[in-house]
């Protein structure tokens, strides 16, 4: 009787260990997937930062060119004004 109980208890422990190992494997896979996604998010965020910086530089350049154009237009207008007055 004791041998049967020990055998059943041993089987239950073995089954529990197998289930825990399976759960640990699933958790490991999930953590690996999350880790990979975090790495990809970091890569994407860095690219977004670089693109944003490029857009900012282009906007500043465009703004400077617009100011230069406005100054040129004012000069042309003033030259025309003084030419006829």
C-alpha positions, 0 to 999 in steps of 0.5 A: 500500500505504501509503495503504491502511494509513493509511486502515485505521489512520485508520478504526480510530482513528475507530472507537476514538474513537467507542467512547470517546465512547460510553463517556464518554456512558454514564459521564456518564449514570451519574454524573448518576444517582448525583449525583441519587440522592445529592441525593435521599438528602440530602433524605430524610436531612434529612426524617428528621432533622426528623421525629426531632426532632419525635418527640423533642419529642413524647416530652418533652412526653408525659413531662412530662404523665405526670409532671404526671398522676402528681403529680396522682394523688399529691395526690388520694391524699394528700387522700383519706388525710388526709380519712379519718385 
